[in-house]
Amino acid sequence: MLNFKQLFYFWNAARYGGISRAAEQLNLTPQTISGQIGELEQALDVELFTRKGRRLELTDAGKLAFSHAEEIFRTGQELEALLRGHRSDERLLLRVGISDVVPKSIAYRLLSAAYRIAEPVRLVCLENKLDELFGELVQHKIDLVIADRPLPQGLGVKGYSRLLGESEVRFYARPELAERHREDFPRSLDGAPLLVPSMQSALRAGLERWLARRRVLPEIVGEFDDTALMKAFGEAGAGIFPAPAAIAQELQRQHGVQELGAADGLKAAYHVISLERRVQNPAVAAIVEAARTHLLAGR
């Protein structure tokens, strides 16, 4: 059986960046912690740390063990607080997975509604690729996922998707680049440098169809999983990029870009995905209601 005392020493050594620092925090000798970690490695028949010069680094097995140890001891702390009668002092915990193709500002607009309910809320946000987030959702490590597409069929996951809202897509660029390609839009995009979301994004397929229907063939100079990075390249003048109209003012103010034109008929959609058919968490209900009424309406 796993020795949780040894695991606790390993967890502290990993999160404090070394045995000496962990020893200081736990008021123990480095030899005690080192010995306990050694016994844990021997019992598991794996190496958890490898030495790089004077530093200790986690091995692949160590990274896996640390991830699970984080969950174990966080859950333990929550259980201790519950048993000590601190439930009334706790905030409502909402663990949210955010697909990395969802713009950060859109995610903020959606999630900030959770803070407007009467009950105090503690948000835990995890950004990752959608497939990874679905796995976290199934294992109940997160409560919901915000994504640019509904839950795909055929995953063997019984979940529920709710459309939060849609936003028209527009094209943006640095003023000098926008000026060169604004006239005769969208034909002016033919041969123009274009920054696009990666194939992981639901918007990518729609964008390609929109361009094909207009017989426009831009020069794709960059593809991005992270929309924040795409906007950074756009701000630097590397190319024209698409983005939801809902964040137009933010783009113009923060990134100094200008609008070329709207991709008529093309919309970015945002969904919340959970394992519950009915929304029971009041924070999630607030997010859904606020998004549907005004957050994604561009108002």
VENUR-V427287 format. One record per pair of residues at least 12 apart in sequence whose ideal C-beta (glycine too) atoms are under 6 Angstrom apart, sorted by the first residue. I is the first residue (numbers start at 1). J is the second residue. If there is no record, write none. Layout:
BEGIN
i:I j:J
i:I j:J
END
This chain:
BEGIN
i:6 j:36
i:6 j:39
i:6 j:40
i:7 j:69
i:9 j:33
i:9 j:36
i:9 j:37
i:10 j:37
i:10 j:40
i:10 j:48
i:11 j:69
i:14 j:66
i:18 j:56
i:19 j:33
i:19 j:34
i:46 j:61
i:47 j:59
i:48 j:62
i:48 j:65
i:49 j:62
i:91 j:120
i:91 j:121
i:91 j:122
i:92 j:119
i:92 j:121
i:92 j:283
i:93 j:122
i:94 j:114
i:94 j:121
i:94 j:123
i:94 j:143
i:94 j:283
i:95 j:124
i:95 j:142
i:95 j:143
i:96 j:125
i:96 j:144
i:97 j:126
i:97 j:133
i:97 j:136
i:97 j:142
i:97 j:145
i:98 j:125
i:98 j:127
i:98 j:146
i:99 j:130
i:99 j:147
i:100 j:127
i:100 j:225
i:100 j:226
i:101 j:148
i:101 j:197
i:101 j:200
i:101 j:201
i:102 j:146
i:102 j:148
i:103 j:227
i:104 j:228
i:105 j:247
i:105 j:250
i:109 j:295
i:110 j:287
i:110 j:291
i:113 j:286
i:113 j:287
i:113 j:290
i:114 j:283
i:114 j:286
i:114 j:287
i:117 j:282
i:117 j:283
i:117 j:286
i:121 j:283
i:130 j:147
i:133 j:145
i:138 j:157
i:144 j:272
i:144 j:274
i:145 j:273
i:146 j:272
i:147 j:271
i:148 j:202
i:149 j:202
i:150 j:271
i:151 j:273
i:159 j:273
i:159 j:275
i:160 j:274
i:160 j:277
i:161 j:271
i:161 j:273
i:162 j:272
i:163 j:271
i:164 j:270
i:164 j:272
i:164 j:291
i:165 j:291
i:165 j:296
i:166 j:267
i:166 j:269
i:167 j:244
i:167 j:245
i:167 j:246
i:167 j:268
i:167 j:296
i:168 j:245
i:168 j:262
i:168 j:267
i:169 j:242
i:169 j:263
i:169 j:266
i:169 j:268
i:170 j:245
i:170 j:259
i:170 j:262
i:171 j:240
i:171 j:242
i:171 j:260
i:171 j:261
i:172 j:241
i:172 j:243
i:172 j:251
i:172 j:257
i:172 j:259
i:173 j:240
i:173 j:257
i:174 j:237
i:174 j:257
i:175 j:258
i:178 j:258
i:178 j:260
i:181 j:260
i:182 j:260
i:185 j:260
i:185 j:261
i:186 j:214
i:186 j:216
i:189 j:216
i:189 j:218
i:190 j:216
i:190 j:217
i:191 j:219
i:192 j:218
i:192 j:240
i:193 j:219
i:193 j:221
i:193 j:239
i:194 j:218
i:194 j:220
i:194 j:239
i:194 j:240
i:195 j:222
i:195 j:230
i:195 j:233
i:195 j:234
i:195 j:239
i:195 j:241
i:196 j:220
i:196 j:223
i:198 j:223
i:198 j:225
i:200 j:225
i:203 j:268
i:206 j:266
i:210 j:263
i:210 j:266
i:221 j:239
i:231 j:255
i:234 j:257
i:235 j:255
i:244 j:268
i:245 j:298
i:246 j:296
i:246 j:298
END
